[in-house]
Amino acid sequence: MNESSIKRYASIPVLLAFLACGPLAGCASGIPGFGSVETVDDDAISAGVRSAIKLDPELTVSDLDVDTYQGIVRLSGFVSSADSVAAAASVARTVKGVKSVRNDLRLK
């Protein structure tokens, strides 16, 4: 192989690495807009939301269910007042990793 061939093929491993773990593959790169090095697990978000709601002295929530998928939290269950419906969603939004909240809480 001559020097020209080596230079031509030297970029192939870089290209393969980019395709294998680039933005299209969904790998965390640390480059803004191309994935995130810091990810928050959906189960951890759900646990954080449950904890935050239970620790809020203003909220009376019974039969609370929290489901999270890709940072989108769904609250369901029963609360004692209409104010608690809005307050629970507000508290849930403060938890790290929550992108949005779907509030399906009902009055009991």
N, C-alpha and C positions, 0 to 999 in steps of 0.2 A: 504494500500500500504506500502510495506517495503522500506527501504532506497535504495536498489538496483534498484527497479522499478522507484523511483523518479529520480535517476541519469540517468537512461536509457531514460526516457521520457522528461527530462529537456531540451534536445537539440532540440526537435521538434519545439518549437516556433521560435528558431533561424533559423532553416532550412527553415521553412515556410516564415519567413521574407526575407531571402536571395532569395528564389525562387520568391516571390512576387515582390521584387524590387531589384533584383540583375542585373548583367551585361546582362543576357539573356533577361530580361524584358525591358532593355533600360533606366533604371532610372539613374539619375545622382548620382554618389556615391562619387566623390571627390578622388577616388583612380585612380592613373595614369593607363590609358588603359581601364578603366571601366566606361566610360562616363565622362562628364565634369559638374562641378557645374556651370561654367560660360558658358552660351549659348548665341549665337547671333541670333536674329530673322532674317529670310530671308528678311522680309519687311524693317527692319532697315538697313540691308546690302545694299539693292537696293537704299534706300534713301541716304545712305552715299556715294555710288558710283555716283549717280546723282549729288549730291552736290559737290563732289570732282572734277568731270569733268567740271561742270559749273563754279567752282571757279578758274580753271586753265586758266590763261590768254593766254597761247599758243594754246589752243584748240578752234576750231570753229566747234561746233557740232550742227546740226539741226535735229529735229525730232528724238531725242534720246529715245530709249526704253531700260530699264534695267529690266531683269527678273532674279530672284535668286531662286535656289532650292538647299537646303542643302549646302549652301555656294558656290555653283557653279554659277557664274554670266554669263549671256548671254547679250552681248551688240548688239543692232541692231539700225539701223537708218542711217543717212547720215552725212558725214564729208566733209570738203572742200579740204583735201589733203591726200596723202598716209601717210605722216608723222603723221597726226592726228589719223589715224587708229591705228598705233602702240602706240602713246602717250596715247590715251584713255584707251587702255588695260593696259598700264603701270600704269596709275593713278588708275585704278580700283583695281589693285593688292595691292595697298597700304592701302586699306580700311580694317579695322578690321573685321575679320570673313570670308573674301574671301579666298576660298580654291583654286579656279582656275577660269580662265576667258575664255569664248568662244566668240571670237570676230567676229561678223557678220556685222560689220559696212561697209558701201559702200561709194564710192566716188560720190559726186553729181556734 
